[in-house]
Amino acid sequence: MQKALSPLRRAVQDYDMIKAGDKIAVGVSGGKDSIVLLMALKRLSFFYPEKFELAAVSIDTNVPGLDFSYVRELCEREDIPYIIKKTHIYDVVFSVRKEENPCSLCANMRRGALNGAAAEMGFNKVALGHHNDDVVETFMMNLMQCGKIGSFSPVTYLDRSGITLIRPMIYMTESEVSSCAKRNGFTVVKNPCPADGNTKRQEMKDLLRALEKDYKGVREKIFGAIQRSGIDGW
């Protein structure tokens, strides 16, 4: 986990993400990003000078085929408290609302459920597995689809819930996260959502991949520009 720990600790320190006494709930979908984040934070807790508590929370959206058994086994092995919050998000999005573009509504509802579960458990922070590619893709989606400059923040305080969101993997690329998961033998839970891989975000991934062929290092340049701009807490 050392290759993940170094950039994660740097992000935590650069943006003052963790303070002594924090109770941090990690949102765990079972995908590579959330599993790597959970295990990296667990390792960090062994030696980080600001001592903190850690737990894992999964949101069961009721989508057919969703299985958290591996996450449960991993948390038991690592002695990490684990909660599964059951919801009917899938039914609302696909059966009741019948959304043509379901990802935005689903993401908002999952975030609300996650923050609510963390608050109920008495946790003051929620850690999300967004990585460097997510930062850049979100910036480009905002620019090209909404006509605005911005991305999500490294640290976000939510007034309504009293929860602070932190994103410790913002210095890791998706490729680095994938490599870390493979090196450590983590099992990645397959996303059974029917919209998986057919989203606006996937379109942006494809666009940036195409741009990279003609403009080497374009992702790094965009990320650097976001940091230098100071927008959204960067």
Summary of the structure (lengths in Angstrom):
residues: 234
radius of gyration: 17.4
end to end distance: 26.0
largest distance: 49.1
contacts: 721
relative contact order: 0.18
helix: 51%
strand: 12%
